[in-house]
Amino acid sequence: MILLKCRLMKKIIVSLLLIASLLIVNYSSQPAFAIYAPRAMGMGSAFTAIADDAFAAYWNPAGFAINPGIDLSGSYQLTNRNNQIGDNVAALKACFEIGMDPFTWIFGIGAASLFAMEGAKYLADRGIVKKNWGRPGKKVSKEESLEETVKEEEEKQIAEGQEPQREPVSRRKMIKEGIKELGKGTIFVAKSAAKTALEAAVKSSHRHYYYHPYWYQADYYRPNYWDNRHDYDDEELTPAGKAQFALGLTVMSDKNSNLKQNSNWYTLSLASGWGEIAAIGGNFNIYDVTLTSLNAKGLGASFDIGGLLRFSDKLMFGLAAKELLTTDIKFDNHTTARYEMTINGGIAIKPLQELTLAADVHNLLGQNSKEPTMHYGVEVKPAYGIALRAGLSDTEQAKSNKTVGISFGIGQMIIDYAYLGGAYGRTQMISSSWKF
């Protein structure tokens, strides 16, 4: 009993220290947490079909439903601040699973989808959210600054003889109105679902690595990306016949002097999967942006959706649509801007359990008058608790951006490191994840 209490106290102390370090870095240091995560970036951003950790929100929200447990993660930018949005991020993943037959799970997902669809329709009819595909107007990549878009609109107003005015954006008012509309939307959806139901009623461990470092021991009840859960000897430890349900919280605060923009992004993610074979997830994003050069502040929100399809952890497909619905970001100078919608697709194969090959196409449909970009990655696991990575990718700024990375498992903590060349400006990143 005393030993168990000591272990529990040790875990609590380590967790509190990790959380404290995240908060200290978040509010006191310029270079800090990067939302893209060293593991994914080390693989050349070819991560849409793999996303299975606490950083899944950016890559594919469906990935929260892979590997049950509670993860607390954050990554630190060591050197060379790059020109993309992404500092100061802490991420939390909470996933649990329960025995469930696939038909019950599919019905549940269908019911949830019906509620989500009706809710989105209600918000769209109210003019709160709008579809982001096929809608005219200038859009900006999420990794870029909104300064030029807002500046152009302000200059246009001046040219037309109008005096740009500032009207403070109230976060409290936005939250209050959001909760009010959410309540109305919930009632609307419930009524629609009841009506539909009435109408329908009337109509009638096995370990793959024989060697593992002495500092790392596998804990099969808290799996991570070194584990192949489909192959355990004990069926209780496998995802077979189980449904996964997950929640993700991602908070980013980025003071980017290169882009002359301060960004605060808050993301709530929900995901579910069955047998870790099929999974679906979505993000609700809130954007709080300040353009330092214009002293303009803006608020906005958006919705993302993603899906994963996996076959015995050997062949994986992923698809993610970002900024599918958006409220636009409204600034206090009466201008609006929005992030562009992008659809990313990916595939990953494991010819050997120790080897993962991945390829992504970002901006799959060539939207926003931009060409799709290709991303390739490889991950090799020579021993349990050690992983080596390399990647090659294209961006709008440069071709053949080479990246490399390495990972170590120490107890229930994983340390990831990545070096990003090419357009990323030789940025070095390191992250830590604690598995509860």
N, C-alpha and C positions, 0 to 999 in steps of 0.2 A: 504494500500500500504506500509506504513511504517512497519507494523507488518510483512508483507511478506518479505520485504527486510531484516529485522532483523533475521528472520528464515533462510533465504538464507545465510546470512553472518555467522550465527552460524554454519550451516552445512559445509560451506567452511572452517571456522577456525578449526572445529573438524577434518575435512578430512586432512587438511594440517598438523595439529599436529600429527595425526596418521601416515601419510606418513613420517614425520620428525623423529618420534620415531622409525619407522622401519629402516630408513637409519642409524640412530645413533647406534642402536643396531647391525645392520648388519656389520658395519665397526669398532666398538670399543669394542665389547664384545665377549668373547669366547663362553659361552653358550648362544644360541639364538634360532632362529626360527627353528622349526622341520617340515619337509615336510609332515610327516605322519599325523599330525593334531590330537589334543586331542580327538575330537569327534569320529573319526574312531578308534583310538587306544584304547579308553575307551570301545569300543564294540568288542575288541579282533581282530581287523582288518577284521571283517566280514562286509565289506563295498562295495563290488563290485556291488551289486544290489541296493545300496542306494545312492551312491555318488551324491550329489545334491548341493554342495557348491563350494567355490573357490578353495578348495584343491582337486578337482576331477581329476586333471591331473595324480596324482600318482595312484589313485584307479580305475578310469574308466572315460576317457575323454568324453564319451557320457553324463555324468552327468552335464556338463556345460549347457546343453539345458533344465535343470529342474529349475524351479523358476526364472522367468525373473527379470531383474534388474541389477544393478551394485554393485558388492561386492568387498571390499578391505579387505584382511585378512592376518594375520600373527600369528605365535605362538611362545612362549618363553619357553625355557627349564629351569625350576626353579632349579632343583637339580639333581645330579648323572648323569653325562654324560655317555650315553651308547656307545656300540661298533659298532653302525650302522651309516651309512651316513644319514644326515638329518637336519643339523643345518642351520640357517640363511636363512629363506625362506620368501618371500613376494609373495602373490598371488592375481591376479586381475581377476575377472569374469565379463563379460559384455554380457547380454542376452536380446534379445527383441523378441517379437512375433507379428505376423500379421495374419489376417484372410486368410485362404487358404484351398482349398479342398484337401483331401488326395491324389487324383490322380495326381494333380499338384505337390504336395510335393514329391511323389514317383518318378515322372518323373525328378524332379530337383535333387534328391539324386542320381538317376541313371545316369544323365548326369555328375554330379560332380564325381561319382565313375569312370565313363569312363575316364574322364580327369586324375584322380588320378592314375588309373591303367596304362594308357598309359605313364604318366609321370614317374611312377616307373619303367616301362619296359625300357624307354629311359635311365634312370640313371643306371639301371642294365646292359644294353648293353654297356654302357660307362665304366663299371667297378667301378662306383662311390659308388653304394650301392649293397649289396648282401643279399640274403635271409639268415635268421639266423636259420632256421630249417634244420636238417639233414646235416649241414655243419660241417666237422671235425675241431678239434682244441679245446684248453682249453678255457672254458668260466667261468666267475665269476659273482656271484650274485651282483645285483646293490647295495645291502647293505654292500658289502664286499670291501676290499681294492684290488687294482690291483697290489700291490707291488710284491707279490710272482710270479705272471705270468710274469711280465717284468723282474724280477730278474733271473728267471730260463732261459729265453732266452738270457740274457746278459752273464750268467755263461756258457751257451752252446757255445756262440761265443768265449769266452776266452779259453774253452777247445779245440776248433777247431783251436786255434792259431790265431784267429782274435782279433783285438783290437777294442773294442766297441767305436764308435765315436758319438759325439753329433752334431746334425744338427738342429739349432734353428727352432722351429715351429712358423711360422708367422701367427698371427691371421688375420692381414690385407690381406695377400695373400690368406688365406683360404676364407675370406668373398668375396674378389674380384672374385676369381675363382668360388665360389658358385653362385654369382649373374650372372656371365657370363653363367654358365651351366644352371642356372634356366631360363635365357632368351632363350637359345637354346632349352631347353626342352619345354618351353611354345609354341614356334613356331612349334616344332615337333608335340606336342599334338594337336594344332589347325589344322595343316594340316591333321593329322590322322582323327580328328573329322569331318572335312569338307569332306574328301574322303568317310568316312562311311555314312555321311548324303546324299551325292550325289548318292552313290550306292543304298541306301535305297529308294531314290526318283525314281530312274530309275526302280527298281524292283516293283515298283508301291506303501451368506456368513452367508453361514450358519455356525455359531460358535459352535464348539463341547464342549467348556469349558464354563460353566456358571459362574465359578469363575476365575478371573485372577488377578495377583498382581497389585496394584495401580501404580507401576512404569513401567508397560509394557502394551501398548495398541497395538492391531493388526493393521497393515496397509496393507489392502488387495491388494493395488496396488504395494506393494513391498513385495511379499510373501517370507517366509523362511520355514525351515523344520518343524515349528509348524503348518503350514497351510495345509489343505486338499483342494486344489483348485477345485477338481472335485465336491465338495459338497456345493459350495456357492449358495445362493438363487438367486443372480444376475448373469445371464449367462455371462454377459460381463466380469465378474471377473474370470470365469472358463477358462481352456485351450481348451475347446471343440471348434472344428472347426478352430483352430489356429495352425500355424507352429512356432516353436521356432528356432532362429538362435543365436549362441553364439561364443564368442571369449574368450580365456583364456590365461593369461600370468603368468608364474611361474618362479621365479628366486631364485636359491639356491647358497649360498656360505658357504661351510663347511670346517672349519679348524679342522681336526680330528687327534689329537695327538695319540689317541689310535690305529688308523689304519695307522699312519705315512703318511697321505695323505690329500692334500687340493683339494677339488672338487668344481667346479663351473658348475652348470647345468642350462641351459636356455631352457624353453619349451614354444612353441607356440601351442595352442590347438584350434581346430575348431570343432563345434558340431552343430547338427540340430535334431529337433524332431517334431513330429506332435501330438498335443493334449496331450503332455506329456505321451503318451501311448507307442510310439516307438521312440527311439533316437539312433543316431550313432555319433561317434566322433573320432578324431585322434589327436595324438601328434607328433610334430616334435621337437626332443631333440638335443641339442648341448652340448657336454661334454668337459670341459676344466679341465684337471687333472694334478696335480703336486705330484709326489712321493717324499716326503721330504727326506727320507733316501737315495735315489738314485740320488736325484737332477735331476730327469727326468720329462720332461713335455710332455703332449700329448693332441691331439685334435681328436674329433670324433663326429658322429651324428647317430641318429636312428629314427625309426618311430614306433609308437604304434597305436593300434586301439581298440575301445571298443563299446559295444552296450548295450542298456537297453530295456526291455519290461515290461510295467506296466499295470495292470488291475485295474482301479478305485482306485489306491493308496492302494489297499488291498493285492495284490499279485505282487511281483516284481522279475524279473530275470535280471541278469547281466553277461556279459562275456567281458573279457579284455585280449588282447594279447600284451605283452610288448616285445620290441626289435624285432619286426617282420621283419624289414629290418634294416641293419646297415652298416655304412661305416668302422667299426672298429675304435679303438682309436690308432692313430699312434703317437709314442713317438719319441723324438729327438735323441734317441740312436738306431733308425732304428728297434725297436721292435714294435709289435702290440698286442693289447689285445681287448677283447670285453666282454660286459655284456651278460649273458645268456638269452635266450628267455624263457619266462614263460607265461602260459595261466592260468588265474584265472577265476573261475566261482562262482556265488553266487545266493542265493535266500533269499527273505525277505517277511514276511507276517505280516499283521496287523489285528489280530482277533478283536481288538478294536482300535479306532482312537488314544487312549492314549498309546497303546502298540505296539512295533515293535520287532519282533523276526527275527534274521538273521543268516545265515550260509554260509560260504565260503569254497571252496577248492582251495588252491593256488598250482601252478604247477600241474594243473589238469591232464595232460598227463604223469606225472612222467618223465619229460625230464631231461637231464643233469645228469643222473644216480642218481637222488635224488627222494626221496619219496614225494608224495603230502602231504601238511600240512592242518590240519583242523582248522577252526576258527568259533567261535560262539559268538553271541552278543545279548544283549537285551537293549532296550531303553524304559523307562517309563516316561510319561509326566503327572504328577499329577495335574498340573495347567498350564494355558497358560503362557509361559515365563520361565518354569522350566522343566528340563529334568534330569533324573537319568539313568546311564548306568553301565553295567557290561559286561565283556567278558572273554572268555577262548580260548586259542590258543596253537598250537604246533609250534615249530621252530626247526631248525637243532640243536640248542644249548641245548634246554630243552623242556620238555613236560609240559603241564598244566600251561602255563603262564597266571596268573590271572591279570585282569585289571579292573579298575573302573573309573567312570567319572561323572561329574555334569555340568549342563549348566544353565545360567541365561540370560534372555533377558532384556535389559535396553534401552528403547526407540528403536532406530534402530540398536543398538549395541548388539551383542551376545558375551558372555564370556563363554568359554569352559575350563574345567580343567580335567586332567586325571592323574591317578597314575598307573604306569606300573610295575608289579612284575615279578618274574621269571627271564628269560634270559635278560630282559630289565634292570635289576639292580636297581629296585626301582626308576626309573626315574619319575619325576613329570613335567608335561607340562601344560601350560596355553596359550590360544589363544584369540584373539579378531577379530570380523568381523563387518564391518560397511556396512549397506545396504543403498545405495544412493536412 
